[in-house]
Amino acid sequence: MSKVIVDEIQTDTTNGNVRVIPNGTGALEVKGAGGDDAILQLNCSAQSHGVKLKSPAHSAGQSYTMILPDNQVAADKVLKIKSITGSGATAVGQLEFGTVGDFSGLLKEGVNITAGKLSDNTDIDLQNGMVHLFTTAETTTSTPNIRFSSSTTLDSSMSVGEAISVTIITTAAAAAYSAQLTIDGAAVTENWVGGSAPSDGGSSGVDIYAYTIIKTASATFTVIGNQSKTS
C-alpha cells in the first residue's frame, strides 16, 4: 500500500466533481492522528469558515453506522433514528425526518416492570421510565429512592423550576406501604394529599403511589405524594 502526501486535490474539469471510489464495501476513511479524533471540515466558499463533523473519542469505543434519512426533507421536522440493525457499539441506525410532539394519535409510555417487591428494589431509576410496577406481593414497609441512575443524580438531571411525575405501583399487602421517600439518597419532606402519610396498604390488588417532584433549588425539592388503594 502506498501513501500520497499532498496539501490539496483539485479536479481539472470545470464544475467537475472529485470522485473517491472505494473497493467493494470499503469506505472513505478519515483517520485521527496524534491523539486527536478525526474531523471532516466543510468550508465556506471563501475558505474562511468551516463546520465540522467529529468522531467520538477513542475512549467511547464506538463504531456505529448512521444511514442518512430515506424520506423527504420537510420543514419543522427533526432528525431521529427510525430503526436499528444490530446492537451496541457496532449498531447500524437508519435516520429519518420525523416529528416531535405529535399528540394527534395514540399516546404511549413505557413501564418498567420488576418481577419482585419494591421493598427489595427501592432504587427507582428514572432512566428506565417514569412508571414502575412491582409484581410480587409486598411483605413490609419500604422507602423508595428516586434517582436518575446509579451513576447520575436526579438533582443533576433537573433544572430549578422543573417538575416530574413518578408513579410506583406495588402488589398490595395491608402491612406494606411507603410513608416516606428519598431523592438521591437524601430524605425529603413529603406533602401527602389528604394531609397524612400512608399508614397501611391495600388488602389485595395494587397500591399506586403518585409523586409530583418540583426542583426549587440545588438538591432541594417540593414533593407532593398520593397513595391510591384498589382494595
C-alpha positions in Angstrom: 0.0 0.0 0.0 1.4 3.4 -1.0 0.8 6.8 0.7 0.2 10.1 -1.1 1.1 13.3 0.8 -0.4 16.5 -0.7 -1.9 19.7 0.5 -4.9 19.8 -2.0 -6.6 17.6 -4.6 -8.4 19.6 -7.3 -10.3 18.4 -10.3 -9.2 19.6 -13.7 -12.7 19.7 -15.1 -14.9 22.9 -15.0 -17.5 22.4 -12.3 -16.4 18.8 -12.0 -16.6 16.5 -9.0 -13.7 14.9 -7.2 -14.5 11.2 -7.0 -13.2 8.8 -4.5 -14.1 5.2 -5.3 -13.6 2.5 -2.6 -13.3 -1.2 -3.4 -16.4 -3.2 -2.7 -17.8 -2.5 0.8 -14.8 -0.3 1.6 -15.3 3.3 2.8 -13.7 6.7 2.5 -11.8 6.8 5.8 -10.6 9.9 7.6 -8.0 9.0 10.2 -7.3 10.5 13.6 -3.7 11.4 14.3 -1.5 12.4 17.3 -4.2 11.6 19.8 -6.8 13.8 18.1 -10.0 12.3 16.8 -10.8 12.5 13.1 -12.6 15.6 11.8 -14.3 16.3 8.5 -14.5 20.0 7.8 -16.8 21.7 5.2 -15.6 25.2 4.4 -17.4 28.2 3.1 -16.6 29.5 -0.5 -14.1 32.0 0.9 -12.4 29.2 2.9 -12.6 31.5 6.0 -15.2 29.5 7.9 -15.9 25.8 8.2 -18.3 23.4 10.0 -17.0 20.1 11.3 -18.1 16.6 11.8 -16.0 14.9 14.5 -15.6 11.3 15.5 -16.4 10.2 19.1 -13.4 9.9 21.4 -11.4 6.7 21.3 -12.5 6.1 25.0 -16.1 5.9 23.8 -15.4 2.7 21.9 -18.0 3.5 19.2 -18.1 2.0 15.7 -21.7 2.5 14.8 -23.0 3.4 11.3 -25.6 6.2 10.6 -27.6 5.9 7.4 -29.0 9.3 6.1 -32.8 9.6 6.0 -34.7 7.6 3.5 -37.7 10.0 3.4 -38.1 13.5 2.0 -36.8 16.5 3.8 -39.5 18.8 5.1 -39.9 21.9 7.3 -40.4 21.6 11.0 -39.1 18.0 11.1 -36.3 16.7 13.2 -33.6 14.1 12.6 -34.3 10.9 14.5 -33.5 7.2 14.4 -36.1 5.2 12.5 -34.7 1.7 13.0 -31.6 -0.1 14.3 -29.8 -3.1 12.9 -27.5 -4.9 15.3 -26.8 -3.6 18.7 -24.2 -1.9 20.9 -21.2 0.0 19.6 -21.4 -1.6 16.1 -25.2 -1.0 15.5 -26.4 0.5 12.2 -29.0 3.2 12.6 -31.4 4.4 9.8 -32.2 8.0 10.2 -35.4 9.7 9.1 -37.0 13.2 9.2 -39.7 12.9 11.9 -42.0 14.9 14.1 -41.6 15.7 17.7 -44.5 16.3 20.0 -47.2 14.9 17.7 -50.1 14.2 20.1 -52.7 13.5 17.5 -52.7 9.7 17.8 -52.1 7.1 20.4 -50.0 8.2 23.4 -47.9 5.5 24.9 -45.5 5.4 27.8 -43.1 2.7 28.8 -43.5 0.9 32.1 -40.5 -0.6 34.0 -41.8 -3.9 35.3 -39.9 -5.6 38.1 -40.6 -9.2 39.0 -40.0 -8.5 42.7 -41.0 -6.3 45.6 -40.4 -2.6 46.0 -39.0 -3.3 49.5 -36.3 -5.4 47.8 -35.7 -2.9 45.0 -36.0 0.5 46.5 -33.8 2.4 44.0 -36.2 3.9 41.3 -34.0 4.7 38.3 -35.9 7.2 36.1 -33.6 6.4 33.1 -35.8 3.3 32.9 -39.1 5.2 32.8 -41.4 7.2 35.0 -43.8 4.4 35.8 -42.6 1.4 37.8 -44.6 -1.7 38.5 -43.6 -4.4 41.1 -45.4 -7.7 40.6 -44.5 -9.6 43.8 -46.8 -9.0 46.8 -45.2 -6.8 49.4 -44.4 -8.0 52.9 -43.1 -5.0 54.7 -42.8 -1.2 54.5 -40.4 0.4 52.1 -38.8 3.8 51.3 -38.3 4.4 47.5 -35.2 6.2 46.5 -35.8 8.3 43.4 -32.7 8.9 41.2 -31.9 9.1 37.5 -29.5 6.2 37.6 -26.9 4.5 39.7 -24.3 7.0 38.4 -26.4 10.1 37.8 -28.4 12.0 40.3 -31.9 13.4 39.8 -30.6 16.7 41.0 -28.1 16.9 38.1 -30.8 15.9 35.7 -33.2 18.7 36.5 -33.1 22.4 36.5 -34.7 24.7 39.1 -38.3 25.3 38.2 -38.8 21.9 36.5 -41.2 19.2 37.7 -41.6 15.5 37.1 -44.3 12.9 37.8 -43.3 9.5 39.1 -45.7 6.6 39.6 -44.9 3.5 41.6 -47.3 0.6 41.6 -46.9 -2.2 44.1 -48.7 -5.5 44.6 -50.7 -4.8 47.7 -50.5 -6.1 51.3 -52.0 -4.4 54.3 -48.8 -4.4 56.3 -46.8 -3.0 53.4 -46.8 0.7 52.5 -44.4 3.6 51.7 -44.8 6.6 54.0 -41.5 8.2 53.1 -39.4 9.0 50.1 -35.7 9.8 49.4 -34.2 11.6 46.4 -30.6 10.8 45.5 -30.4 9.0 48.9 -31.4 12.1 50.9 -34.6 12.4 52.9 -37.2 14.9 51.7 -40.4 16.3 53.3 -43.5 14.8 51.6 -46.7 16.7 51.2 -49.4 14.0 51.2 -52.7 14.5 49.6 -55.3 14.3 52.4 -52.8 15.6 55.0 -51.5 12.3 56.3 -48.8 9.9 55.2 -49.9 6.3 54.3 -50.3 4.0 57.3 -51.3 0.8 55.6 -51.6 -0.9 52.2 -54.5 -2.4 50.5 -55.6 -5.9 51.2 -55.4 -7.0 47.6 -54.8 -5.7 44.1 -52.3 -3.0 43.8 -51.4 0.2 45.6 -50.5 3.2 43.5 -48.1 5.9 44.7 -48.1 9.1 42.5 -45.4 11.7 43.2 -45.0 15.2 41.8 -41.4 16.4 42.3 -40.5 20.0 41.8 -36.9 21.2 42.0 -36.9 24.6 43.8 -33.1 25.0 44.4 -29.9 22.9 44.3 -30.7 19.5 45.7 -34.0 20.9 47.1 -37.3 19.5 46.1 -41.0 20.0 46.9 -42.7 16.6 46.8 -46.4 16.0 46.6 -47.5 12.4 47.2 -50.7 10.5 46.8 -51.5 6.9 47.7 -54.4 5.1 46.0 -55.6 1.7 47.1 -57.6 -0.6 44.9 -58.9 -2.7 47.8 
